[in-house]
Amino acid sequence: MCGRYGLATPSRVTELPLDAALLAEVAAAHPRWNITPSQSVHAVLADATGVQSARAQWGLVPSWSKDPTIGQRMANARGESVRSKPSFRKPFASRRALVLADLFYEWQVLEGTSRKQPWCLRMLDDGPFALAALWDVWHPPTRNDPLVTCTLITTDANALMQPIHHRMPVIIPRDRYAAWLDVSTELDAVEAMLAPFDANAMRAHMVSTRVNRPGNDDAACAAPSEPGAGD
C-alpha cells in the first residue's frame, strides 16, 4: 500500500520529462513532507481531451458513487485488479494520472511486537518521480461543484521494499510517461507498466514515529532516525 508520501523539493520536478507548463504550479509549491489521504495533491491528469495539471483529492470517488465518503477507502488500487474492478476499470482505460513525489513512507511490522517502524523511501539522488494514479470526477447531486479525486496504484514490493512491506506504489519510469498518459495506448501495454521499480535506483532509511501524525508536515518527518524513535 501507500498511505503517505512527500514532495520535499518541488522545484526539482522540472527535471522530469513533462511539459514545463504542466509542472509550473508544482515547482512553485511549498515543500510537503507528509501528504496523507483526503488531502489535495498535485497531479498530471490525462483523458481523451488531453493532458492537464490539476489538484485532486487523494481518495478516489467513482463518478457513479452515491456517497463521496467512499473515497476514504480508496486511497490505493491494487495493480492486479485495476483493469477489472468496477471502481477502477473505466479510469484505468480512460483517466490515468501521474502524482509527483520525491519520497514515500511505509511501516514495517516488528516481529513479536505490536509496534510498526516507519521507513522513508527515496531515489538515490533524492530526485523526483511520478506515481501511477487513476482519477475521476464526482458530481454532487444538489450543486454544481464537481470533485476531482485520485487513487495511487500499488504493486508487489521490490527487493529493497520486501523486508519492510510486501507492497509498494507503482513508480512509472521516465521513458514511459508519454505512453502512460496517452489513453490510446493498448491496455496490455499499460498494465505491463504496473511493475516494481528498480530497487537499485532507490534507498531506504528509518524515520521516527513523527510521521505517524498527519498534522506533522516538516523535514523532521523524513529525517533518518534510530529504530523505535518517537517524535
N, C-alpha and C positions, 0 to 999 in steps of 0.2 A: 504494500500500500504506500501511499504518500500523503501524509497528513499535514506536513509543514514544509515550507521552502522559503528561500530568500533571494533578493537581488541586492547584494551589498554594494556593488559598484555599477550603478545603472549606466554611466557614461560609456562603459565598455561594450554595451550591446551593439554599438556601431561597428564592432569587429565582425559581426555576424553577416553572412551573405544575404541580406534582405534590403529592400529598397529603403533609402535613407528617410523618406517621408513616413514610412511605417514605424520607424524607430525613434523619431524626434521626440515625441512626448515621453517615451520610456527613458530615453537617455537623459532627459532633464529632470527626472523624478528624484525624490529623496530616497536614500538608501532604505531598504527594508530587510530586516534580519529574521523575521518570524511571521511569515504570512500564513494565515490559517483559513480553513473552510468558512464560508459565508462572507468573507471579505471580498472587496472589489480588487480585481487583478488586471494587470496589463496583458493583452493578448493580441495576436495577429490572427484574424478571422477570415476564413475563406468559404465561399459558396459559389453558386452559379453566376452571381453578379460580379465576382471578382474578389480581391483581397483588400482588407482594411485593418487599420489599427483601432482597437476599441477597448473599453473596460467591460469586464464581465464579472458577475458574481460567481465565486467558486462554490459549486454545488449544483449539478445540472437539474433544471426543472423542464421536463419534456413539454413540447408545445401543447400536447393533448391533456396534460395533467389538470385535474380539478383543484389541486391543493399545492401551492408553491412550497410548503414545508417539506415536500419530498426531497428537495434539494439538500436538506440536512443529512440525508443518507446517500447522496450521490456525488461525493467529492471525488471518488475514484471509479474507474470502469476497468474490468479485467480484459486484457487484450485478447484472451482466448474466446471471449463471448461477445465482443462489441459488434460483431457482424450479424449476430443472430438475436440478441436480446431486444425486446420491443423498445426499451428506453433509449438504446444506443444505435439501433440498426439504421435509422434514417440519418441521424447526424454523421455516422461513420461514412455513409455513402455521399453525403452532400454538404456537411457542415463540419469541416475539420479545422483545427487551430493549432497554433504554437504559443505556449505560455513561456515567457522569457524568465530565466533564473540564472543564478551562479552558485547556488548551494541548495541542498535539501537535507532533511533530517530523517532519521529512523531510530526506533527504540529496540534495543536488544534485551530479550528476556534473560535475566541472570539465573542460571540453574540453581535450584534449591531455595530460591527466594521469591518473594512477590514483587521485587523491585525490577525496574527496567532502566537500562543505561542508555541515555540518548547519544547519538553519534551525528556528526556533520559530514556530509559527502560533497566533495568539490572536484573540479578538474585539477590536474597537476599545476596549472598556471593560474588557478583561481578565476579563469575566464568564464564568460557567459556561455550558456547553452539553451536549447529550446526543448521544452517538454511537450510530448504529444498530447493533444487535447481534442475534445469534441465540444460543440456549442449548440445552443438552441435559443429560441425566443418564446417566452410565455406571455400571453396577453391576458391581463386581469379582466374578468367578466364585467366589471362595473365601471371601469375607467380606461382611458387611452394612455396607458403608462407601461409600455412593454418592458419586460425584464429579460436582459441578456445574461445567460448563465453558461458555465462550462464545467467539464469534468476532466481530470487527468487520467490517462491510461497507464496501467501498470502491467508488468511482465515478470517473468522469473528473475531472480537475483543473479547478478554476475558473480565471478569468483571473489571479488572484493566484498560484495554485499552478503554473501552466503553465511558467514559467521555471525552477521548482525541480524538479518531478516531474510525470509525466503522470497520477498517481493521487492521490486523497485519500480520507480517511474520509467516510462519509455522516454529515452532521450533520442531525438531524431538527429542522425549525422548531418553535418552541414551540407554535404553534397546531395542530400535528399530533400531539402526544404521545398524546392520547387515542385517536386513530384507529390509530396505530402499535401501541399496546399492546392494543387490542381485537382479539382473534383472530377475531372475526366480521366484521371489515372485509373487503370484497371484495379479493381478491389483486391485481387490476388496479390498484386504488387504492393498495394498499400498495407495489406495485412502482413506481408513479409517484413515490413519495417518495424513491427511491434516485437522487437527482439532486445535482449540485454545489451547495454552499451559496453564498449571495450573497457574491461577492468584496468588495463594497463595505462589508460589515459586519465585515471581517477585516483583520488586519495581519500582517506577517511581518518577522522580523529574523534575521540570522545569529547563531549561537552558537558557542562553542568546541567542540573535539572532546571535551571533558569528558563530554558526554552520550553518547559512544560506549560508555563503560564502564557496564554495567548496575549495578555496585556503587556508582556515584556517584548520589546522590539528594539534591540540595540546590539551593538557589536559583541557584548558580553555573551549573548546567546550562542554565538558561533565560535567563541574563543576556546582553544584547547584546554582541557581540564583533566584532573586526575579521576580515576574511577570512583563513582559514588559521590562526587562533589555536588553540593547543593548550591543554591543561588545566594 
